């Protein structure tokens, strides 16, 4: 097996969704909302993909300013290719695209907490999420 990475290589929405299904990440993504999935693929400004020949086997999809913060939105590896270092390769390649002081930030699926800790990520209890259907409260502090 010879896995190679590509940076910002075009990936179709269908290929991205297929990979999310094959990786197990589809359960946590709006894969049935075509417009949303197209927007996710189109608007990420740093996408690192892993390929086995012409087969997409992994993706690290991020939003970043390249200097201070990189928000890793998706890290997905096809189930047939997991536990072979591809996730680490995607993370390493992502970091190589960033400035020296740029932090890699993500929200982990509960089952992935041990994975990220094992790689050296620090847990941060200060993450906050406002769901799209939750109102922004108008109270003053």
Helices and strands as residue ranges (DSSP letters): E 3-7, H 13-23, G 25-28, H 34-43, E 46-52, E 55-64, E 69-77, G 79-81, H 86-96, E 103-106, G 110-112, H 113-118
